[in-house]
């Protein structure tokens, strides 16, 4: 079976949600995980810290390195990447998962929110990729995976929340450009997006509370899809905009009920699909 045993992953935003789920799935294989996130003391509205995630990763069978990183700061990124390489002896995978969200129209979006989303989503993805590429180029099966949607110019995705959509599509454009740019170096660059809403803090806090969580799937579906992608040969699997359910169907999964937060509930579709 395909495995991430011994591989080193640098995952942004891995202290909670989808990022942590991807880390735990890799940890079960015996991977090394650099947790690049900001939360070092408990947040009143958001669960988990980098130390909590590190303990869970170690308990799952992996090795963890908790790194306090604000990905808006390229100096912090560079320091964290260098520490990761020094600790684990190299770098195999970058997962650009960290993201900021604010769903509002143009007039209702404060510029500080616009700046945060673009600094974290698009700029953070670009900066983390830039810092990791020289190390990934020395790996045997290097991957960059962005948690971003298939690129689209359909106005229906832009009109309700232009600033957020621009920031997420910026992550997707990084895939479009970097996949071709890095193809000759054997570095795969792909995107992954969920088909349905996923039970994360963002969904609970911004998209409908417990009612929204009840019609969502667990983060583990995205983690399992990410694992399938990251174990594929990098030279033949690049430039793709994957969606979690079709990825897992291609792996032979037919029963998606275990991923439902509330078994039997009809899950809600996610944005951008």
LUMBAMAR-431336 format. One record per residue (C-alpha): x negated, z negated, y negated. Coordinates in steps of 0.05 Angstrom, whole numbers. Layout:
+--------+--------+--------+
:      X :      Z :      Y :
+--------+--------+--------+
:      X :      Z :      Y :
...
+--------+--------+--------+
END
This chain:
+--------+--------+--------+
:      X :      Z :      Y :
+--------+--------+--------+
:      0 :      0 :      0 :
:    -22 :     13 :    -71 :
:    -51 :    -49 :   -103 :
:    -80 :    -76 :   -168 :
:   -125 :   -125 :   -131 :
:   -189 :   -137 :   -170 :
:   -165 :    -95 :   -229 :
:   -169 :   -123 :   -300 :
:   -108 :   -115 :   -345 :
:   -105 :   -128 :   -420 :
:    -31 :   -139 :   -436 :
:     -6 :   -150 :   -506 :
:     54 :   -195 :   -515 :
:     45 :   -223 :   -445 :
:     67 :   -294 :   -460 :
:    140 :   -278 :   -446 :
:    191 :   -225 :   -426 :
:    170 :   -157 :   -398 :
:     97 :   -167 :   -414 :
:     94 :   -231 :   -373 :
:    133 :   -199 :   -316 :
:     83 :   -142 :   -312 :
:     27 :   -194 :   -312 :
:     58 :   -234 :   -256 :
:     69 :   -171 :   -213 :
:     -4 :   -153 :   -221 :
:    -24 :   -225 :   -207 :
:     10 :   -223 :   -140 :
:    -39 :   -169 :   -121 :
:    -98 :   -212 :   -143 :
:   -110 :   -178 :   -210 :
:   -145 :   -206 :   -271 :
:   -100 :   -212 :   -332 :
:   -120 :   -220 :   -405 :
:    -59 :   -248 :   -441 :
:    -63 :   -223 :   -512 :
:     -9 :   -257 :   -552 :
:      1 :   -303 :   -612 :
:     41 :   -362 :   -584 :
:     -3 :   -423 :   -571 :
:     48 :   -476 :   -589 :
:    121 :   -473 :   -566 :
:    166 :   -432 :   -612 :
:    235 :   -460 :   -629 :
:    271 :   -396 :   -610 :
:    223 :   -361 :   -562 :
:    202 :   -387 :   -494 :
:    130 :   -391 :   -468 :
:     59 :   -396 :   -494 :
:     -5 :   -360 :   -473 :
:    -25 :   -424 :   -436 :
:     41 :   -427 :   -398 :
:     34 :   -353 :   -378 :
:    -38 :   -365 :   -355 :
:    -15 :   -422 :   -309 :
:     40 :   -378 :   -279 :
:     -9 :   -321 :   -268 :
:    -59 :   -366 :   -233 :
:     -3 :   -395 :   -190 :
:     19 :   -325 :   -171 :
:    -51 :   -308 :   -145 :
:    -85 :   -276 :   -204 :
:   -139 :   -296 :   -253 :
:   -118 :   -308 :   -325 :
:   -152 :   -307 :   -392 :
:   -108 :   -334 :   -449 :
:   -127 :   -302 :   -514 :
:    -94 :   -317 :   -581 :
:    -90 :   -248 :   -613 :
:    -51 :   -222 :   -672 :
:    -53 :   -147 :   -658 :
:    -44 :   -133 :   -732 :
:   -117 :   -154 :   -739 :
:   -167 :   -104 :   -709 :
:   -223 :   -156 :   -711 :
:   -183 :   -203 :   -667 :
:   -168 :   -145 :   -620 :
:   -241 :   -126 :   -614 :
:   -262 :   -198 :   -601 :
:   -209 :   -206 :   -548 :
:   -227 :   -141 :   -512 :
:   -300 :   -159 :   -512 :
:   -285 :   -228 :   -484 :
:   -242 :   -196 :   -430 :
:   -297 :   -149 :   -409 :
:   -349 :   -205 :   -410 :
:   -304 :   -250 :   -368 :
:   -282 :   -201 :   -315 :
:   -337 :   -149 :   -317 :
:   -297 :    -90 :   -342 :
:   -228 :    -65 :   -361 :
:   -182 :    -21 :   -320 :
:   -114 :    -22 :   -354 :
:    -84 :    -32 :   -423 :
:    -10 :    -47 :   -429 :
:     16 :    -40 :   -500 :
:     77 :    -84 :   -493 :
:     78 :   -126 :   -557 :
:    133 :   -104 :   -604 :
:    172 :   -127 :   -665 :
:    245 :   -110 :   -675 :
:    294 :   -113 :   -734 :
:    358 :    -72 :   -726 :
:    385 :    -55 :   -794 :
:    398 :      4 :   -840 :
:    351 :     29 :   -894 :
:    378 :    -13 :   -951 :
:    385 :    -75 :   -908 :
:    314 :    -74 :   -881 :
:    265 :   -117 :   -922 :
:    198 :    -83 :   -931 :
:    163 :   -142 :   -899 :
:    203 :   -127 :   -836 :
:    187 :    -53 :   -841 :
:    113 :    -70 :   -847 :
:    115 :   -119 :   -789 :
:    146 :    -69 :   -742 :
:     98 :    -14 :   -760 :
:     37 :    -60 :   -758 :
:     55 :    -88 :   -690 :
:     87 :    -29 :   -655 :
:     52 :     34 :   -678 :
:    -11 :      8 :   -711 :
:    -21 :    -47 :   -658 :
:    -15 :      4 :   -602 :
:    -64 :     50 :   -636 :
:   -114 :     -6 :   -651 :
:   -112 :    -36 :   -581 :
:   -121 :     32 :   -550 :
:   -179 :     48 :   -596 :
:   -214 :    -17 :   -576 :
:   -202 :     -9 :   -502 :
:   -217 :     65 :   -492 :
:   -294 :     59 :   -488 :
:   -286 :      7 :   -433 :
:   -230 :     44 :   -397 :
:   -274 :    106 :   -395 :
:   -320 :     68 :   -347 :
:   -265 :     48 :   -299 :
:   -248 :     83 :   -234 :
:   -173 :     91 :   -246 :
:   -160 :     75 :   -320 :
:    -90 :     72 :   -349 :
:    -57 :     59 :   -416 :
:     17 :     43 :   -411 :
:     60 :     37 :   -473 :
:    128 :      4 :   -470 :
:    163 :     57 :   -512 :
:    219 :    108 :   -505 :
:    218 :    183 :   -492 :
:    207 :    216 :   -560 :
:    269 :    243 :   -593 :
:    291 :    274 :   -658 :
:    364 :    259 :   -647 :
:    391 :    228 :   -712 :
:    436 :    180 :   -673 :
:    375 :    138 :   -656 :
:    349 :    137 :   -727 :
:    410 :    128 :   -772 :
:    430 :     57 :   -750 :
:    359 :     27 :   -752 :
:    310 :     77 :   -781 :
:    251 :     31 :   -790 :
:    253 :      4 :   -719 :
:    262 :     73 :   -688 :
:    204 :    101 :   -728 :
:    159 :     44 :   -704 :
:    178 :     53 :   -631 :
:    172 :    129 :   -633 :
:    103 :    119 :   -663 :
:     83 :     85 :   -599 :
:    110 :    145 :   -561 :
:     72 :    194 :   -604 :
:      9 :    155 :   -586 :
:     24 :    174 :   -514 :
:     36 :    246 :   -532 :
:    -30 :    252 :   -569 :
:    -76 :    206 :   -530 :
:    -55 :    234 :   -462 :
:    -82 :    302 :   -481 :
:   -141 :    274 :   -520 :
:   -165 :    230 :   -463 :
:   -147 :    276 :   -405 :
:   -218 :    300 :   -395 :
:   -242 :    228 :   -392 :
:   -194 :    213 :   -336 :
:   -155 :    160 :   -375 :
:    -81 :    163 :   -361 :
:    -34 :    149 :   -419 :
:     40 :    141 :   -404 :
:    102 :    108 :   -431 :
:    154 :     67 :   -395 :
:    224 :     49 :   -419 :
:    283 :     13 :   -385 :
:    346 :     50 :   -367 :
:    387 :    -12 :   -381 :
:    384 :    -72 :   -426 :
:    333 :   -123 :   -402 :
:    343 :   -198 :   -405 :
:    292 :   -216 :   -458 :
:    291 :   -261 :   -519 :
:    303 :   -200 :   -563 :
:    367 :   -183 :   -526 :
:    391 :   -255 :   -528 :
:    374 :   -267 :   -601 :
:    391 :   -199 :   -631 :
:    437 :   -160 :   -585 :
:    493 :   -207 :   -565 :
:    469 :   -273 :   -536 :
:    489 :   -295 :   -467 :
:    542 :   -241 :   -462 :
:    488 :   -188 :   -470 :
:    443 :   -223 :   -420 :
:    498 :   -222 :   -368 :
:    501 :   -146 :   -370 :
:    426 :   -137 :   -368 :
:    374 :   -129 :   -314 :
:    316 :   -176 :   -303 :
:    247 :   -159 :   -331 :
:    221 :   -152 :   -260 :
:    250 :    -82 :   -255 :
:    204 :    -58 :   -310 :
:    146 :    -96 :   -279 :
:    157 :    -63 :   -212 :
:    160 :      6 :   -245 :
:     97 :     -9 :   -285 :
:     61 :    -28 :   -220 :
:     81 :     37 :   -188 :
:     54 :     77 :   -248 :
:    -10 :     37 :   -255 :
:    -29 :     47 :   -182 :
:    -23 :    123 :   -186 :
:    -85 :    167 :   -196 :
:   -100 :    169 :   -270 :
:   -123 :    241 :   -270 :
:    -58 :    268 :   -242 :
:     -9 :    220 :   -275 :
:    -13 :    224 :   -350 :
:     29 :    244 :   -410 :
:     94 :    221 :   -378 :
:    153 :    185 :   -410 :
:    178 :    145 :   -351 :
:    243 :    107 :   -343 :
:    242 :     47 :   -296 :
:    299 :     64 :   -248 :
:    277 :    136 :   -233 :
:    206 :    111 :   -222 :
:    230 :     62 :   -170 :
:    276 :    112 :   -137 :
:    216 :    157 :   -128 :
:    183 :     98 :    -93 :
:    241 :     92 :    -45 :
:    282 :     37 :    -78 :
:    357 :     48 :    -70 :
:    386 :    -21 :    -82 :
:    382 :    -44 :   -154 :
:    431 :   -101 :   -148 :
:    375 :   -154 :   -140 :
:    351 :   -136 :   -210 :
:    418 :   -152 :   -242 :
:    422 :   -218 :   -280 :
:    494 :   -224 :   -258 :
:    506 :   -192 :   -190 :
:    564 :   -145 :   -191 :
:    565 :   -136 :   -266 :
:    562 :    -66 :   -296 :
:    496 :    -65 :   -333 :
:    492 :    -38 :   -403 :
:    448 :     21 :   -422 :
:    388 :     12 :   -467 :
:    373 :     45 :   -534 :
:    341 :    114 :   -538 :
:    369 :    140 :   -472 :
+--------+--------+--------+
END
